[in-house]
Amino acid sequence: MDQLQRTLSDLVQSNSETNPNFDMLVNDYVRWHLVRIFFGGFVFLSLVLLIIILWRKFKRTPAKANGKWSFEKTVYAIFGTFNIFIALPIFVVVGANIKNAVNPLHGFGLFTQEFAQSKVSGYSNEMCTAFNSWLQSGKGAMQPILKQQIHEIIRLYTIKAIIFGALFILVAILNIYLWKLLIKKSRKNIIQNKTNLKEKFTLIFGSIFGMITTGISLCVMVVFLVNLQKAFAPLSAFLIGLT
């Protein structure tokens, strides 16, 4: 671990351009951030579009006869505000990742400093030595044990990304369907002038369940992104496994 950390620090400080293996590692690190940039950018633009849609729906939805917001209008307001608070940090994260992608050695240097403070390794000393030897060789091929591990990282996290991606889609569809169902029921209650305790309890219970599924979908999305990054940037994923 210490020897590998020294090798990484020396290569970063020397800004070596004659070490193809280190260049491969840096390019892998750039891909790590590019995945965040493209995925985060897509999510950010989607949230902005959703905020606009929710705002228009909020403006078009009439209030109750007593002037209070209806259930539907409240849902649009809450989710519009919630999406703003989600979109802002995503914008900041995307900006930070663009900075690291444009100047990867700076970000990679900070990572090696954190790497130096870590004494925990997810791999054997033999694996660390193989990775260190591969970097020091400059142009040498990976040892079979290291090459097999990198291929295993790609295989494992590609499968996990597919699973969590599909799970995210399913949970998101369920979440959208649930909120549409609740809004439809609230409209029906207004038309039929139903204000009994049972109808209110149904909307409250449904809203709680809807918030839970919304939280789950966000968590699954984050897990999907992490696995996608590791599938596209296996060398960076390997180094993270050492910390």
N, C-alpha and C positions, 0 to 999 in steps of 0.2 A: 504493500500500500504506500509506504513512504517513498520507495524508489519510483513508483509510478507517478506519485504526486510531484516529485522533483523533475521528472521527465516532462510532465505537462507544463509545469511552471517555466522550465528552461525554454521549451518550444514557444510558449506564449511570449515570453520576454524577448526572445531572439527574433520573433516574427518570421520564423523560418519559411522561406519560399522554395526551398530545395528538398523538402520532405513531403513527397506525394501522400504518404500515409497520414501525416498530420493534416494536410490539406483536405483529405477525405473526411477526417474527423470534424474539421471546421465546417465543411460543406454539409455534413450530417447535422451539425449543430444549427446551421442556418435553416435547414429543412424543418427542424424541430419548431423553430419560430415561425416559419412560413405557414405551417399547418395552423398555428394559432391565429395568424394574421388573416388567412383566407376564411377559416371557420368563424373566427370572432367577427370579422367584417361582415360576413353573411348574416350572422345572428344579429349584429347591430343594425344593419339595414332593414332586416325583417322586423325588428322591434320598433324602429322608427315608423315603418309603414303601418304596423299594428297600432301604434299610438295615434297616428292620424285617423285611421279607421274608427278606433274607439272614441276619439274626440268628436268625430262627425256623428256617430251614433248617439253619443251623449247629448249633443246639441239638438238632435232631431227627436229624441225621446221626451215626450211631455211629462211634466210632474203630475202628482196626484191632484185631485180637486182641492185638497187642503193646502196645497203648495209644497208639500214634502216630496222628496225624491222617491220614485218607485223603486222596486227591487232591481229592475232592469237598468235604470239610470244609475243606481248605486254601483252595480257590477261594472258598468263601463267606466265610471269614475275611479273605482278602486284599481282595476286592472290597468287603466291608462297611467295612473300615478305609479303603480308598482313597476310597470315596464320602463318608465323614465328612470327610476332608481336602479334598475338592472342594466339599462343601456349605458348609463354614464360610466360605471366602472369598467364595462366591456370596452368602451371607447378608449379609456386610459390604458387598459391592458394591451389593446391592439397597437396603440402608439408606442408603448414600451417595447413590444416585440418587433415593431418596425425598426426601432433604434438598434436593437440587438442584431437584427438581420442585416442592416446596412453596415454596422461596425461589429462583426461577430467576435473579434479578438478581445475587445473590451469586456463584453458580457461573458465570454468563455474564461477570461482571466479572473473575473469575480467568482465564477463557478469553481475554479481550481482552488481559490482561497477557502471556500466552504468545504471543498473536498479535503483540504489539508487538515481541517479541524475534526473531520469525521474519522472514527476508528472502527466503525462497523462496516462489514462487507457482506454482501449477499452472495459472494462467490468465493471459491477456494483461492489459496495463495498461488496455486498453479495457473489459474485463470488470469489472475492479476499479472503474474510474471509473463504470461504469453502475450497479454495486451501491451505490456511495457516493452517487450522485445519487438513486437510488431511496429510500435511507434519509433523506437530507436533505429530500427533497420532502414527506415526511410522508404525504401522501395520493395521491401520483402513481402512475401505473401503471408497471410495469417496461418498460424499453426492450426492443424485440424480441430483441436479441442476448442479453440477460440472461434473458428469459422462455424463449427457446429452450433456453438452457443448463440452466435449472431443470427444464424438461420432459425434457431428455435425461438428467439425473441420475435422475429418477424412473423413466424407461423402462429405463435401463441397470441400476440397482441392483435394480429389481423382477425383471428377468430373472435377474440373478445370484442373488438371494435364492431364487427358485424352483428354480434349478439346484442350488445348494448345499443347499437344504432337501431336495430329492429325493435328492441324493447322501448326505446325512446319514442319511436313513431307510434307504437301501439298505445303507450300511456298518453301521448299527446292527443291522439284521436279520441281516446276515452275521455280525456279532460274536456276537449272541445264539445263532444257529444253531450256530456253531463251538463255543462253550462248552458248550452242551447236548450236542453230539456228543461232546466230550471227557469230560464227566461220565458220559454213558451208557457210553462205552467203559471208563472207570475202574471203573464198577459191574460191568460184564461181566467185567473182569479179576479182580475180587475174587471173583465167583461161581465163575469157572473156575480161580481160583488161578493166574493167569498173572503171573509176576514176572520174565520174561526181559528181556534188554537191549532187544530190539526194541520191546516194549510200552512200556517206560519211555521210550525215545527218541521214540516216537510222541507220548506225552503231553507230554514236554518241548518237542519241536518245535512241537506244536500250541499249547502255552501261550505260547511266544514269539510265534508268529504271532497268537494271540489278543490279546496285550498290544499288539502293533503296530496291529492293527485298532481296539483300544480308544483308543489315542492318536490315530489318524487321525480317528476319529469325533468326539473332543473338539475337535480342530483345525477340522474341517469345521463343527461346531456354532458355534464362535466366528466363523468367516468368515460363516456364514449370518446370525448376529446382527448383525454389522457392516453387511452389505448390507441387512438388514431395516431397521435404523436409518436408513440413508441414503435408502432408498426412502420411508419415512414422514416423514423430516425433511430434505427436500432443501436448504433454506436453510442449515441447520447443516452439511450435507455440503459445500455450496459453500464455506462459511467454512473448514472443515477443509482443503479443497483449496488454500486460500491459504497454509496454514502449512507 
